[in-house]
Amino acid sequence: MSDQSPAIDPALMVRLVEALERLAPAPTPSGPVETAEGYLWSTDLGGLKPVRNIARVDLHLLQRIDRQRDALLDNTRNFASGRPANNALLWGARGTGKSSLVKAVHAHVNAEISGETAPLGLIEVQREDISTLPKLLELLQAEQPRRFILFCDDLSFDSGEAEYKSLKAVLDGGLAGRPENVIIYATSNRRHLLSRDMIENERSTAIHPGEAVEEKVSLSDRFGLWLGFHNADQDAYLEIVDGYATHFALSIPADELHRRALEWAIQRGSRSGRTAWQFIQACRGSG
């Protein structure tokens, strides 16, 4: 009987190790957060990835949303200074400046506190990563006293999706609660974040329909600050166009600018801040 063990194929061992690595859960991101103003959160990418240049416009360029601007600015200033502040839900029509306002307010407040403390961090969290928020909160809690805004853009949930429960728990539930150095800002086209079909399905299948619907709708109630955004009328749309044209020093007569801006809006079936911005970019590009 031979004492020699059979030779092991190195290539086979490599394949076995690779297979085990694929089966193993991704490691929980840890370690100090690199100082930057913006980040992307993704467990697939290994945690927080700094964003060097945040795509945003200046706060003064956002027209006809003065009430929403002042409310979010005051709330963010309170949070940055350590005073009580609310999670915020910005909801309403597409292209009306919801995400632009969040990023512009973040930049404005950081400019105000520059040199006094660490910059207020803005972390974008994709909807598919909502379930990993507890990991992110654990990481950010260790970064105190630095403060962070978790930014969930274009947030909504459809039938069969349960991630909303994770968000609901993070907003103000659980024994540990939300760390004092973290606040959540979300934007959505839906006031209650959930599709009407999703709510109606719960009503039709639940033993106690009213309670089931209340449980769904209560997700939005977890946001202490609600800011509604609506499509602009023609005067408001042209005022936004004029503001952008002045900022970029476009040498187009006002009558022609307005005529072209209205044609642009008709072609796209929308009068909004986004439509105005896209029109101005087209004007700048054509010289």
C-alpha positions in Angstrom: 0.0 0.0 0.0 1.5 3.3 -1.1 2.1 6.1 1.5 2.1 8.8 -1.2 -0.9 11.1 -1.3 -2.4 11.9 -4.7 -1.1 15.1 -6.3 -3.5 18.1 -6.0 -4.2 20.0 -9.2 -3.2 23.7 -8.5 -5.8 24.9 -11.0 -8.5 23.0 -9.2 -7.5 24.6 -5.9 -7.7 28.1 -7.5 -11.2 27.4 -8.7 -12.3 26.1 -5.3 -11.0 29.2 -3.6 -12.7 31.5 -6.1 -16.0 29.6 -5.6 -15.8 29.9 -1.8 -15.1 33.7 -2.1 -18.2 34.1 -4.2 -20.3 32.3 -1.7 -18.9 34.2 1.3 -20.9 37.3 2.4 -19.3 40.7 1.6 -17.3 42.1 4.5 -18.9 44.9 6.4 -17.3 48.2 5.5 -15.3 49.6 8.4 -12.6 52.1 9.2 -12.6 55.9 9.3 -14.5 57.9 6.6 -12.2 59.9 4.3 -13.0 63.6 4.7 -15.0 64.7 1.6 -18.2 66.6 1.0 -20.0 63.9 -0.9 -20.0 60.1 -1.0 -21.8 57.2 -2.7 -22.8 54.3 -0.5 -22.7 50.8 -1.9 -21.8 47.6 -0.1 -21.0 46.1 -3.6 -18.3 48.8 -4.0 -17.0 48.3 -0.5 -18.8 51.0 1.4 -18.4 54.8 1.0 -16.8 56.2 -2.1 -15.8 59.9 -2.0 -17.2 62.1 -4.7 -14.8 64.9 -5.5 -17.1 67.1 -7.5 -20.8 67.1 -6.7 -23.0 67.9 -9.7 -25.1 70.8 -8.5 -26.2 74.4 -9.2 -26.0 77.5 -6.9 -28.8 78.0 -4.5 -29.7 81.5 -5.9 -30.4 79.9 -9.3 -33.4 77.9 -8.0 -36.4 80.1 -8.7 -40.0 80.0 -7.5 -39.3 77.5 -4.7 -38.6 80.1 -2.0 -40.7 78.5 0.7 -39.2 75.1 0.2 -35.7 76.6 0.0 -36.1 78.5 3.3 -37.6 75.5 5.2 -34.9 73.1 4.1 -32.1 75.7 4.6 -33.3 76.3 8.2 -33.6 72.6 8.9 -30.1 71.9 7.5 -28.5 74.8 9.4 -30.1 73.5 12.6 -28.7 70.0 12.0 -25.2 71.3 11.1 -25.1 73.3 14.3 -26.2 70.4 16.5 -29.7 71.8 17.1 -32.8 69.6 16.7 -33.8 68.9 13.0 -36.2 66.7 11.1 -35.8 64.1 8.4 -37.1 65.7 5.2 -39.3 64.4 2.4 -39.3 66.5 -0.8 -42.1 65.2 -3.0 -43.9 66.3 -6.2 -43.7 66.6 -9.9 -40.6 65.5 -11.8 -38.1 68.2 -12.7 -39.2 70.7 -10.2 -35.9 71.0 -8.3 -36.2 68.6 -5.5 -32.8 66.9 -5.7 -31.2 70.2 -7.0 -32.4 71.9 -3.8 -30.9 69.2 -1.5 -27.5 69.5 -3.1 -27.6 73.3 -3.3 -28.6 73.7 0.3 -25.8 71.3 1.4 -23.2 73.4 -0.5 -24.6 76.6 0.9 -24.5 75.4 4.5 -21.0 74.1 4.1 -19.9 77.4 2.8 -21.4 79.1 5.9 -19.6 76.7 8.3 -16.3 76.5 6.4 -13.3 76.6 8.7 -15.5 76.2 11.9 -16.0 72.4 11.8 -15.7 69.4 9.5 -17.8 69.7 6.4 -21.3 68.4 6.5 -21.2 65.1 4.5 -23.8 64.3 1.8 -24.1 60.5 1.2 -26.2 59.3 -1.7 -27.9 55.9 -1.0 -29.5 54.0 -3.9 -32.9 52.4 -3.3 -31.5 48.9 -3.7 -29.1 49.6 -0.8 -31.8 50.7 1.6 -31.6 47.3 3.4 -28.0 48.0 4.3 -28.7 51.3 6.1 -28.0 49.8 9.6 -24.4 49.0 8.4 -24.0 52.6 7.2 -25.4 54.1 10.4 -23.0 52.0 12.5 -20.1 53.3 10.4 -21.2 56.9 10.6 -21.9 56.8 14.4 -18.2 56.1 14.9 -17.5 59.4 13.0 -19.1 61.7 15.6 -19.1 64.6 16.0 -19.0 65.0 12.2 -22.5 65.2 10.7 -24.0 63.5 7.6 -27.1 63.8 5.4 -28.2 60.5 3.9 -29.7 61.4 0.5 -32.2 59.0 -1.1 -33.0 60.4 -4.5 -36.1 59.5 -6.5 -37.3 57.1 -3.8 -40.4 55.0 -4.2 -41.5 51.4 -3.7 -43.6 49.1 -5.8 -45.6 45.9 -5.1 -43.5 43.1 -3.8 -40.7 45.3 -2.4 -40.1 45.2 1.3 -37.1 47.5 1.6 -39.5 50.3 2.8 -39.6 48.4 6.1 -35.8 48.9 6.6 -36.2 52.6 5.9 -39.1 52.9 8.3 -37.1 51.3 11.1 -34.1 53.5 10.5 -36.1 56.8 10.4 -37.1 56.6 14.1 -37.6 52.9 15.1 -35.5 50.3 16.9 -33.9 50.4 20.3 -30.7 52.2 19.2 -32.5 54.8 17.0 -30.9 57.0 14.5 -27.5 58.4 15.5 -27.6 62.1 16.4 -25.0 62.9 13.7 -27.2 61.5 10.9 -30.3 62.9 9.1 -32.2 61.6 6.1 -33.4 63.6 3.1 -35.4 61.8 0.5 -37.0 63.0 -2.8 -39.9 61.2 -4.5 -42.6 61.8 -7.1 -45.0 60.1 -4.7 -46.3 61.8 -1.5 -46.5 58.5 0.3 -43.5 56.8 -1.4 -45.6 53.7 -2.2 -47.5 53.0 -5.4 -51.3 53.3 -5.3 -51.5 49.7 -6.5 -49.4 48.6 -3.6 -51.7 50.4 -1.1 -54.9 49.3 -2.7 -53.7 45.7 -2.8 -53.0 45.8 0.9 -56.5 47.2 1.4 -58.2 44.4 -0.6 -56.3 41.5 0.9 -55.8 42.4 4.5 -58.0 41.1 7.4 -58.1 44.7 8.7 -57.7 46.9 5.6 -57.5 50.2 7.4 -54.7 49.1 9.6 -52.7 47.6 6.7 -53.0 50.9 4.7 -52.0 52.9 7.7 -48.9 50.8 8.2 -47.9 51.6 4.6 -48.7 55.2 4.6 -47.0 55.8 8.0 -43.6 55.5 6.2 -44.0 59.1 5.0 -45.1 60.2 8.4 -41.7 59.3 9.7 -40.4 62.4 7.9 -41.0 65.4 10.1 -40.5 67.9 7.3 -42.7 67.6 4.1 -42.0 69.9 1.2 -44.3 69.8 -1.9 -43.1 70.7 -5.4 -45.5 71.4 -8.3 -45.2 72.2 -12.0 -44.6 75.8 -12.9 -47.1 77.9 -14.7 -45.9 79.8 -17.8 -44.9 83.0 -15.9 -42.9 81.0 -13.4 -41.2 78.9 -16.1 -40.1 82.1 -18.0 -38.9 83.6 -14.8 -36.7 80.6 -14.2 -35.4 80.8 -17.8 -34.6 84.5 -17.3 -32.7 83.7 -14.1 -30.5 81.2 -15.9 -30.0 83.4 -18.9 -28.9 86.3 -16.7 -26.5 84.1 -14.8 -24.9 82.8 -18.0 -25.0 86.2 -19.6 -26.8 85.0 -22.7 -27.1 87.7 -25.3 -30.5 86.8 -26.6 -33.3 89.4 -26.8 -36.0 88.7 -24.2 -38.8 88.2 -26.7 -36.9 85.7 -28.7 -35.6 83.9 -25.6 -39.2 83.5 -24.3 -40.5 82.4 -27.7 -37.8 79.7 -28.0 -38.2 78.7 -24.3 -42.0 78.1 -24.8 -41.4 76.1 -28.0 -38.9 74.0 -26.1 -41.4 73.4 -23.3 -44.2 72.4 -25.7 -41.9 69.9 -27.5 -41.2 68.2 -24.1 -44.7 68.5 -22.7 -43.4 70.1 -19.5 -42.8 73.4 -17.9 -40.3 72.9 -15.0 -37.0 74.0 -13.7 -35.4 71.0 -15.4 -36.9 71.9 -18.7 -35.7 75.5 -18.3 -32.2 74.3 -17.4 -32.0 72.0 -20.4 -33.2 74.8 -22.7 -30.5 77.2 -21.4 -27.8 74.5 -21.9 -29.0 74.1 -25.5 -28.8 77.9 -26.0 -25.3 78.0 -24.5 -24.2 75.1 -26.7 -25.5 76.7 -29.9 -23.7 80.0 -29.2 
